[in-house]
Amino acid sequence: MKKLVFILSIILLTACSSDQPMKPTTPTNTAHLMKFHIDSQNYDYFQSLFSEGREDIISEDAFESFGELSTSGANFKNYELLTFDSGEMLLIEFKPQLDNEEDSRL
C-alpha cells in the first residue's frame, strides 16, 4: 500500500509540474507575471505585458517604487467594468468558487 501511495504521489507531482513558462493569456496570468517582474525588477518584461500603445504608461521610476510596495504574498482579484449607454458604470469583483463551497443558486 505504501508503494502504491508513493507511486501515485510521484505520478501526480510529475503530471502537475510543467516546463512551460506562464504566458499572459488571461488577466490572472498577466497579473501574476507583473508581480513576478516587479519582484525581479525587470522593467522591460513588465512593460511587454501592456497592450500595444500602452507600453510606456508606467515610468521606470514608478516601476521601481512598485518594488518597494511589493511583499512576498499578494492577493489577486478579477474585476470587470460595465459601462452603460447612460454613462453609468458598475464595477464587478469576481470571486472564484472554492471546491468546498456550494453554489448558492441551487
C-alpha positions as semicolon CSV with decimal commas, in nm:
position;residue;x (nm);y (nm);z (nm)
1;M;0,000;0,000;0,000
2;K;0,284;0,242;0,086
3;K;0,445;0,169;-0,252
4;L;0,117;0,247;-0,428
5;V;0,079;0,579;-0,245
6;F;0,442;0,666;-0,324
7;I;0,400;0,582;-0,693
8;L;0,075;0,779;-0,717
9;S;0,244;1,076;-0,547
10;I;0,530;1,067;-0,800
11;I;0,285;1,047;-1,091
12;L;0,078;1,335;-0,951
13;L;0,386;1,554;-0,895
14;T;0,514;1,478;-1,244
15;A;0,176;1,548;-1,403
16;C;0,138;1,878;-1,217
17;S;0,484;2,010;-1,294
18;S;0,534;2,187;-1,623
19;D;0,841;2,310;-1,801
20;Q;0,626;2,561;-1,989
21;P;0,653;2,917;-1,862
22;M;0,336;3,102;-1,768
23;K;0,205;3,314;-2,054
24;P;-0,010;3,629;-2,031
25;T;-0,311;3,452;-2,183
26;T;-0,554;3,552;-1,906
27;P;-0,589;3,857;-1,682
28;T;-0,487;3,645;-1,382
29;N;-0,174;3,510;-1,552
30;T;-0,082;3,862;-1,660
31;A;-0,121;3,993;-1,304
32;H;0,098;3,712;-1,170
33;L;0,361;3,787;-1,433
34;M;0,351;4,159;-1,350
35;K;0,414;4,082;-0,982
36;F;0,695;3,845;-1,077
37;H;0,865;4,111;-1,290
38;I;0,817;4,375;-1,019
39;D;0,982;4,144;-0,766
40;S;1,268;4,063;-1,004
41;Q;1,295;4,432;-1,104
42;N;1,267;4,350;-1,474
43;Y;1,120;4,667;-1,624
44;D;1,142;4,558;-1,990
45;Y;0,944;4,237;-1,935
46;F;0,695;4,426;-1,718
47;Q;0,643;4,676;-2,000
48;S;0,595;4,396;-2,252
49;L;0,278;4,288;-2,069
50;F;0,092;4,607;-2,164
51;S;-0,114;4,629;-2,482
52;E;0,027;4,799;-2,788
53;G;0,044;5,174;-2,742
54;R;0,029;5,150;-2,362
55;E;0,381;5,014;-2,303
56;D;0,518;5,341;-2,167
57;I;0,229;5,424;-1,934
58;I;0,439;5,329;-1,628
59;S;0,767;5,517;-1,596
60;E;1,079;5,337;-1,481
61;D;1,077;5,548;-1,162
62;A;0,718;5,446;-1,086
63;F;0,808;5,084;-1,160
64;E;1,096;5,096;-0,912
65;S;0,859;5,231;-0,645
66;F;0,634;4,925;-0,701
67;G;0,925;4,711;-0,582
68;E;0,919;4,896;-0,251
69;L;0,547;4,818;-0,212
70;S;0,567;4,452;-0,308
71;T;0,558;4,182;-0,041
72;S;0,607;3,807;-0,066
73;G;0,233;3,749;-0,061
74;A;-0,026;3,908;-0,282
75;N;-0,400;3,886;-0,332
76;F;-0,517;3,867;-0,692
77;K;-0,876;3,966;-0,776
78;N;-1,058;3,997;-1,106
79;Y;-1,286;4,288;-1,188
80;E;-1,499;4,379;-1,486
81;L;-1,629;4,727;-1,557
82;L;-1,973;4,751;-1,717
83;T;-2,037;5,088;-1,879
84;F;-2,395;5,156;-1,982
85;D;-2,507;5,386;-2,265
86;S;-2,618;5,635;-1,999
87;G;-2,257;5,669;-1,880
88;E;-2,331;5,490;-1,553
89;M;-2,076;5,226;-1,455
90;L;-2,084;4,912;-1,247
91;L;-1,761;4,756;-1,116
92;I;-1,795;4,382;-1,058
93;E;-1,549;4,180;-0,849
94;F;-1,524;3,814;-0,942
95;K;-1,464;3,563;-0,667
96;P;-1,379;3,208;-0,768
97;Q;-1,598;2,941;-0,615
98;L;-1,391;2,724;-0,386
99;D;-1,420;2,346;-0,415
100;N;-1,576;2,321;-0,070
101;E;-1,844;2,586;-0,137
102;E;-2,190;2,506;-0,266
103;D;-2,344;2,701;-0,549
104;S;-2,594;2,930;-0,372
105;R;-2,817;2,937;-0,684
106;L;-2,913;2,572;-0,639
